[in-house]
Amino acid sequence: MIKLYERIRNLREDRDLTQTDIAKYLGMSQTGYSKYETGENDIPTQILIKLADFYNTSVDYLLGRTDK
């Protein structure tokens, strides 16, 4: 099963974006965002929703509950 942090990293890399690009969108530091991609920190619900909206996907997809 693909983990959340792998999904958000893959989505970012597929769009040729940097962690800094996503961190700016989320209004946070690159270091803080990096901890989401490594699984070091849990992602708050509001951030998860913003990421799903940004990538035009569902929260279920990010969480690995669906592959659609």
Secondary structure as GFF3:
##gff-version 3
##sequence-region A 1 68
A	DSSP	alpha_helix	4	14	.	.	.	ID=ss1
A	DSSP	alpha_helix	19	26	.	.	.	ID=ss2
A	DSSP	alpha_helix	30	37	.	.	.	ID=ss3
A	DSSP	alpha_helix	45	54	.	.	.	ID=ss4
A	DSSP	alpha_helix	59	63	.	.	.	ID=ss5
###
